[in-house]
Amino acid sequence: MKKILIIGLMLLVAHTSFAQKKKKLFNGKDLSGWVIYGTEKWYVEDGLLISESGPDKGYGYLGTEEDFDDFEIKLEFKQEANGNSGVFIRSTVEGTKVSGWQVEVAPPGSDTGGIYESYGRGWLIKPEPEKDKALKFGDWNKMKIVVKGDNVTSYLNGVEMVNFSDAKIGEGKGGVLLQIHDGGGIKVYWRKIVLKKL
C-alpha cells in the first residue's frame, strides 16, 4: 500500500511540474501577456487571434511580455490573402525594428518553416523545395518549433522542415513574436498557441 502511495505521489509531482512548464500564450479572449509593436492590426474574434495589415502597410509585431530561452511552441495558423508572416524566437523589438530569428510563415513557394535572421545575415536555412507541399494554404496548419541551446527545429503539419544549429541563436535572448510583413493585404489567423519550457 505504501509503495502504491509513493508511486502515485511521484506521478502527481511529475504531472504537476510538466503542467507548470506548459503555458497557453493565447487565452482565446484578449491579448493578455502580449505587446503590440507598430500600427498594424492585432485583435481577437470568435476565439481566434487575427493579424491584419492596417492603412500604414508597415511591419507589425505582437510579442510576449515574457522572454523564453529553451522551449517548444505549438500553434495553428491559417493564411488569407498574402499571408506573409512568421514566428520569431529569442527576439526583441524597438519600434518596429526586430532583432532575432524568424521561422517563416508564408504563401506557397516562399519557404514556410525556414529560418531568417532579421537585420543581419538574412536567410540562414530554407526547407527543401519538395517540403513546401506540407503547407495547406487557406486552411489550418499546425506548426511546432523546438528551441534548445543553439539548435532550432521546425515542423509543419508533422513534417520536419529544418533542423539548424547556430552559435548566434545559442546566445540569443528575448521573447516570442508573431509578425505582419510590410506591403499590405496580409491577414493571418492564429489559435492554440501553447509553449512548453524545456
N, C-alpha and C positions, 0 to 999 in steps of 0.2 A: 504493500500500500504506500509506504514511504517513497519507494522508488518511482511509482507512478506519479505521485505528487511532485517529486523533484523534476521528472521529465516534463510534466505539464507546465511547471513554473518556467523551465528553461525555454520551452516552445513559446510561451507567452512573452517572455523577455525578448526573444529573437524577433517575434512578430511585431512587438511594440517598437523596437529600435528600427526595424525596416519601415514601419509606418511613419516614424518620426523623420526618416530620411527622405520620404516621398512628399512632394509638395505640389499642390494644384496651383499653377501660376495664374490661371484664369478661372474665376468663380462662376462665370456664365451670367452674371448680373451687372457688373460695372468694372471699372478699370482700377480697382483697388490693388495696390502693390506695384503699379506701373507709372511711368512718367512719359508724357508726350513731348517729343522734340520736333520743332518745325510747325508749319501751318496746315499740313495735310490732315485728313480726317481719320479719326480712330473712335469708334463707337460700338455699343452693344445693342443688338436687335435679335429678338427671338432666341436668346441664349447663345448667340454667335458673336464673336469678336470680328468686326469688319474694318478693314483698312481700305481707304479710298482716296484717290487724288483729289486735291482741292483746287481752287482757282489759281493758286500760285504755281502749280505743276512742278513743285520742287521735291527735294528729298525729304522724307519724313521717317521718324523712328518712334517706336514705342519700346521703352526699356524698363527692365525690372529695377526696383529700388535697391534690391539686394544683389551683391556680387556672388558669383559662383565659380569655384575652382574646378574640381573634378566632378563630373556629373553625367547622367544620362537623361536626355529630354525626349519625350514623345509628344507629338502633336498631329493634328489633322488640318489640312488646308484645301481650299477649293478656289480655283482661279476663274475670274470672269474678265472679259476684255483682255488687255495685255497681260496682266498677272505677274509682272516682273517685281519680285520681292526677295526676301531672304531672311535667314535666322542667323544673327550674329552671336558669337561666343566670346567670353572674356573681353568684352569691348566697352569702350567709353565714348561719350558724345559731348562735344562743345558746340552749342548752336545746332547746326545740322552737319557738322563735320565729325565723322565717326573714326575712331582708331580701333582696329581689331580685325576679326576674321569672320567672313560670311559664308554660311552654307547656302548655296544658291537655290532659290525657288523661282522658276522662270517658265515661259511658254515652251512648247516642244522645240527641240533642236537648240536649246540655249543653256544646256549643261546643269540642269537641276541636280543638286547633290554634290556639285563641285565646290572647291574652297577658294575664295577670293580674298586677298588682303587689300583693304581699302587704304587709299592714300599711301601706298607702299609698293609692294612688289607685284600687285595685280594678281592674275590667276596663278595659284600655286599648284593646283591639280584639277583636271577636268575628268569626269567619268568617261569610260569608253563609249563611243557613239551608240553602239547597239543597246546599251543600258537605258537609253532615252525612252524606249518603249514601255518602261515601267511606269512612266508618268501618265496619269489619266486626266487630261486637260478638260476642264469644265465639270469634273466630278471630284468627289472627296479622295484625297491621298493621305496615306499615313507616312509620316517621316519620323525617323529616330536618329539622334545624334549622340554619340558617346565620346566624351572628352576626358582623357586620363593622361596626366603628365604632359608630354609633348605630342601625344597621338590623338587624332580625330578620325572617327569612322562614321560615315553617314549611310543611312538606309532609306530607300524609298519603296513603299509597298512590299517590304520584305526582301528587297534586292539590295545587296551591298553596293553602294555607288562608288565610294572611295575609302581608302584606308591610308592615312597620311601622317607622317611624323615630321616635326619641325621644331627646332630649338627656340625660335621666337615665340611660337604658340605656347611652348612649355613655360616661358617666362611671363606670359600674358596675365593681366588681372582685369577684372571687370564683370559686367552683367550680361544677361541675355537680352537681345534686342530683335524686334521684328522691323522690317524695312518696307517703305514705299519708295520705289525708284522714281527718279525725276522724269519729266516728259509728259505727264498727264495720262488720263484714260485708264488708270490702273484700279482694279478692285479685287481684293482677295479676302476670303472668309477663313476664319480660324476657329478651332474648337479643341477641347480635350488636351489642353497644354499642361502636361504633368512632368515635373522634374524630380529626379532621384539623385541625391548626393552620393558620391562614391568614396 
